[in-house]
Amino acid sequence: MHTWVPALLSVTAAVLIAGGTVMRQRSSYASGAIARGWWLGAVVAVIGFGAQAAALGLGSILLVQPLVVLAILFALPMEAWADHRWPLRIEWAWGAVLVACVTVFLAISRPEPSERRPDELLVVLTVGAVILGVAVCVIVAERSNRHYKSLCYGIAAGTLFGVSALLVKAVAVRLVHDLDRALLYPELYLFAIVGATAILMQQRAFGAGELQTSFPALTVMELAVSMALGVVLLGENLKVSVPTALFLGAVLAVMVRAVLELTKLAAVRAEEIAHRAHRTGGSSVS
């Protein structure tokens, strides 16, 4: 399989996820409830997640996940169009840094999918350990102030979304080798549980009130956890020299910084829109 196919699916997923997210946010802020626009955005986002799943089935996690992160970048012009404004220079600057980092990382590393079939017991044990860690985050979150509650739930949600990416990849690998036993794979049911829990944690994170804290934590943890598990459990690796690996590590660090800055800007802007919508609603009621 040529890498351009999963790469194209990943970019398509990023565009759809960005569009669906913006549509749901705007609909929620405008009406304060789940309206038709919210459902339309949800459908678009689900199609995007389907494209991401297809990309994971065909390509390496180390290829797919960095490209899907570009959803943050694609959301910039969409949000600007919805706000009837031009994106800020700082947004374009960090967006350019993100694109440069993703391009350099993929051009040098050239990740290829591993032929290793994940061990069922190892996957179950790993997911179980991760869920225990998430449970600790939830306990800490419920005993903390709003800031740390947002942070802990963001970490929990991002971790679970990262695990979901691994499980999608694991299920896809098994389907290729043994389609007849699809319903017998424990990874399939683990994905249903982990995915549903991830969405719940995401809603708890956003509901804690500090989007500029939870959103960056969620985004970075999803990227880091999915790539780490791809290397450890699926045997994905980058066939590069040690100096090149160190350079790519630095590129990934800058990529994470760009993601953090863009998500903070997006979160601050989202909260401003929510406050403005709340004031408008309050004025109309009075």
C-alpha positions as CSV (number, residue, x, y, z in Angstrom):
1,M,0.0,0.0,0.0
2,H,1.4,3.4,-1.0
3,T,1.7,5.8,1.8
4,W,-0.2,8.5,-0.1
5,V,-3.5,6.7,0.4
6,P,-3.5,6.7,4.2
7,A,-1.9,10.2,4.1
8,L,-4.8,11.5,1.9
9,L,-7.3,9.9,4.2
10,S,-5.6,11.4,7.2
11,V,-5.7,14.9,5.8
12,T,-9.4,14.4,4.7
13,A,-10.1,13.3,8.3
14,A,-8.4,16.4,9.7
15,V,-10.5,18.7,7.4
16,L,-13.8,16.9,8.3
17,I,-13.0,16.8,12.1
18,A,-12.2,20.5,12.0
19,G,-15.4,21.4,10.1
20,G,-17.5,19.2,12.4
21,T,-16.0,20.7,15.5
22,V,-16.5,24.3,14.4
23,M,-20.1,23.6,13.3
24,R,-20.9,22.0,16.7
25,Q,-19.3,24.8,18.7
26,R,-21.1,27.6,16.7
27,S,-24.4,25.9,17.0
28,S,-24.1,25.4,20.7
29,Y,-23.1,29.0,21.3
30,A,-25.8,30.4,19.1
31,S,-28.7,28.4,20.6
32,G,-27.4,27.1,23.9
33,A,-28.8,23.7,23.1
34,I,-28.3,20.8,20.7
35,A,-29.8,22.1,17.5
36,R,-29.9,21.0,13.8
37,G,-26.5,22.6,13.2
38,W,-25.0,20.6,16.1
39,W,-26.2,17.4,14.7
40,L,-24.9,18.2,11.2
41,G,-21.5,19.0,12.7
42,A,-21.6,15.7,14.6
43,V,-22.3,13.8,11.3
44,V,-19.4,15.6,9.6
45,A,-17.1,14.8,12.5
46,V,-18.1,11.1,12.6
47,I,-17.4,10.8,8.9
48,G,-14.0,12.4,9.7
49,F,-13.4,9.8,12.4
50,G,-14.3,7.1,9.9
51,A,-11.7,8.5,7.5
52,Q,-9.2,8.4,10.3
53,A,-10.0,4.8,11.1
54,A,-9.6,3.9,7.4
55,A,-6.2,5.7,7.4
56,L,-5.1,3.8,10.5
57,G,-6.1,0.5,8.9
58,L,-4.0,1.2,5.8
59,G,-1.0,3.1,7.3
60,S,1.2,3.6,10.2
61,I,0.1,5.4,13.4
62,L,3.3,7.4,13.1
63,L,2.0,8.6,9.8
64,V,-1.6,9.1,10.5
65,Q,-1.7,10.8,13.9
66,P,0.6,13.8,13.0
67,L,-1.5,14.5,10.0
68,V,-4.8,14.3,11.9
69,V,-3.4,16.9,14.3
70,L,-3.6,19.4,11.3
71,A,-7.3,19.6,12.1
72,I,-6.3,22.4,14.5
73,L,-4.8,24.3,11.6
74,F,-7.7,23.7,9.2
75,A,-10.1,25.0,11.9
76,L,-8.4,28.5,11.7
77,P,-9.9,29.7,8.4
78,M,-13.2,28.0,9.2
79,E,-13.5,29.8,12.6
80,A,-12.4,33.1,11.0
81,W,-15.0,32.8,8.3
82,A,-17.7,32.1,10.9
83,D,-16.5,35.1,12.9
84,H,-16.3,37.3,9.8
85,R,-12.7,38.1,10.4
86,W,-9.2,37.3,9.2
87,P,-7.1,34.8,11.2
88,L,-4.6,36.5,13.5
89,R,-0.9,36.7,12.5
90,I,0.0,34.7,15.6
91,E,-2.4,32.0,14.5
92,W,-0.9,31.8,11.0
93,A,2.6,31.9,12.4
94,W,2.1,28.9,14.7
95,G,0.1,27.2,11.9
96,A,3.1,27.5,9.6
97,V,5.4,26.1,12.3
98,L,3.0,23.1,12.7
99,V,2.9,22.4,9.0
100,A,6.7,22.7,8.7
101,C,7.2,20.3,11.6
102,V,4.8,17.7,10.3
103,T,6.3,18.0,6.8
104,V,9.9,17.6,8.1
105,F,9.0,14.7,10.4
106,L,7.2,12.7,7.7
107,A,9.7,13.5,4.9
108,I,12.7,12.4,7.0
109,S,11.1,9.5,9.0
110,R,9.0,8.0,6.2
111,P,7.1,5.8,8.6
112,E,5.8,2.4,7.3
113,P,3.1,0.2,8.9
114,S,4.4,-2.7,10.9
115,E,3.6,-6.3,10.0
116,R,3.5,-7.3,13.6
117,R,0.2,-8.6,14.8
118,P,-0.5,-7.2,18.3
119,D,-0.7,-9.8,21.1
120,E,-4.2,-9.8,22.6
121,L,-3.1,-10.3,26.2
122,L,-0.5,-7.5,25.9
123,V,-3.1,-5.1,24.4
124,V,-5.7,-6.0,27.1
125,L,-3.1,-5.5,29.9
126,T,-1.9,-2.3,28.5
127,V,-5.4,-0.9,28.1
128,G,-6.2,-2.0,31.6
129,A,-3.2,-0.2,33.0
130,V,-4.1,2.9,31.1
131,I,-7.6,2.8,32.4
132,L,-6.3,2.6,35.9
133,G,-4.2,5.7,35.3
134,V,-7.2,7.4,33.9
135,A,-9.2,6.5,37.0
136,V,-6.5,8.1,39.1
137,C,-6.8,11.3,37.0
138,V,-10.6,11.3,37.5
139,I,-10.2,10.9,41.3
140,V,-7.7,13.8,41.4
141,A,-9.9,15.9,39.1
142,E,-13.0,15.5,41.4
143,R,-10.9,16.7,44.4
144,S,-9.3,19.6,42.7
145,N,-10.2,23.2,41.8
146,R,-11.5,24.1,38.3
147,H,-8.1,24.6,36.7
148,Y,-6.7,21.2,37.7
149,K,-10.0,19.5,37.1
150,S,-9.9,20.7,33.5
151,L,-6.3,19.6,33.2
152,C,-6.9,16.1,34.7
153,Y,-10.0,15.4,32.6
154,G,-8.2,16.7,29.5
155,I,-5.3,14.4,30.2
156,A,-7.7,11.5,30.7
157,A,-9.6,12.2,27.5
158,G,-6.5,12.6,25.4
159,T,-5.0,9.4,26.8
160,L,-8.2,7.4,26.0
161,F,-8.4,8.8,22.5
162,G,-4.8,7.8,22.0
163,V,-5.6,4.3,23.1
164,S,-8.6,4.3,20.8
165,A,-6.3,5.0,17.8
166,L,-4.2,2.0,18.8
167,L,-7.3,-0.3,19.1
168,V,-8.6,0.8,15.7
169,K,-5.3,-0.1,14.2
170,A,-5.2,-3.4,16.0
171,V,-8.7,-4.3,14.8
172,A,-7.9,-3.3,11.3
173,V,-4.8,-5.6,11.3
174,R,-6.8,-8.5,12.5
175,L,-9.6,-7.9,10.0
176,V,-7.0,-8.2,7.2
177,H,-5.9,-11.6,8.4
178,D,-9.1,-13.1,9.7
179,L,-12.3,-11.3,8.7
180,D,-14.6,-14.3,9.7
181,R,-13.7,-13.9,13.4
182,A,-14.3,-10.1,13.5
183,L,-16.8,-10.2,16.3
184,L,-14.5,-12.4,18.5
185,Y,-11.7,-9.8,18.7
186,P,-11.5,-8.4,22.2
187,E,-10.0,-5.2,20.8
188,L,-13.3,-4.5,19.1
189,Y,-15.2,-4.4,22.4
190,L,-12.3,-2.6,24.1
191,F,-12.6,0.1,21.5
192,A,-16.3,0.5,22.1
193,I,-15.7,0.9,25.9
194,V,-12.6,3.1,25.6
195,G,-14.1,5.3,22.9
196,A,-17.3,5.9,24.8
197,T,-15.4,6.7,28.0
198,A,-13.1,9.0,26.1
199,I,-16.1,11.0,24.9
200,L,-17.4,11.2,28.4
201,M,-14.1,12.4,29.7
202,Q,-14.0,15.0,26.9
203,Q,-17.4,16.4,27.9
204,R,-16.3,16.4,31.6
205,A,-13.1,18.3,30.6
206,F,-15.0,20.9,28.6
207,G,-17.7,21.2,31.2
208,A,-15.1,22.0,33.9
209,G,-15.0,25.5,32.4
210,E,-11.3,26.1,31.4
211,L,-11.1,25.1,27.8
212,Q,-7.7,26.8,27.4
213,T,-6.4,24.2,29.9
214,S,-8.3,21.0,28.9
215,F,-8.1,21.3,25.1
216,P,-4.3,21.5,24.8
217,A,-3.8,18.7,27.3
218,L,-6.3,16.5,25.4
219,T,-4.8,17.2,22.0
220,V,-1.2,16.6,23.0
221,M,-1.9,13.5,25.0
222,E,-3.8,11.9,22.2
223,L,-0.9,12.4,19.8
224,A,1.8,11.3,22.3
225,V,-0.1,8.2,23.6
226,S,-1.1,6.9,20.2
227,M,2.4,7.2,18.8
228,A,4.0,5.7,21.9
229,L,1.7,2.7,21.9
230,G,2.2,2.3,18.1
231,V,5.9,1.9,18.8
232,V,5.7,-0.3,21.9
233,L,2.8,-2.6,21.0
234,L,2.8,-2.7,17.2
235,G,6.5,-2.5,16.6
236,E,6.3,0.7,14.5
237,N,9.7,2.4,14.3
238,L,11.6,5.0,12.3
239,K,14.6,3.5,10.4
240,V,16.9,6.4,11.0
241,S,20.3,7.0,12.6
242,V,20.7,8.1,16.2
243,P,21.5,11.8,15.2
244,T,18.5,11.9,12.9
245,A,16.3,10.4,15.6
246,L,17.5,13.1,18.0
247,F,16.7,15.8,15.4
248,L,13.2,14.3,14.8
249,G,12.7,14.3,18.6
250,A,13.4,18.1,18.5
251,V,11.0,18.5,15.6
252,L,8.3,16.6,17.6
253,A,8.9,18.9,20.6
254,V,8.4,22.0,18.4
255,M,5.3,20.4,16.9
256,V,3.9,19.8,20.4
257,R,4.6,23.5,21.2
258,A,2.8,24.6,18.1
259,V,-0.2,22.4,18.9
260,L,-0.3,23.8,22.4
261,E,-0.2,27.4,21.2
262,L,-2.9,26.9,18.6
263,T,-5.2,25.0,20.9
264,K,-4.8,27.7,23.6
265,L,-5.7,30.4,21.0
266,A,-8.7,28.4,19.9
267,A,-9.8,27.7,23.4
268,V,-9.5,31.4,24.4
269,R,-11.5,32.4,21.3
270,A,-14.1,29.8,22.0
271,E,-14.6,31.1,25.5
272,E,-14.9,34.6,24.3
273,I,-17.6,33.6,21.8
274,A,-19.4,31.7,24.6
275,H,-19.3,34.7,26.9
276,R,-20.5,37.0,24.1
277,A,-23.4,34.6,23.3
278,H,-24.3,34.4,27.0
279,R,-24.4,38.2,27.3
280,T,-26.5,38.5,24.2
281,G,-28.9,35.9,25.5
282,G,-29.0,37.6,28.9
283,S,-29.7,41.0,27.3
284,S,-32.5,39.6,25.2
285,V,-34.2,37.9,28.2
286,S,-34.0,41.1,30.2
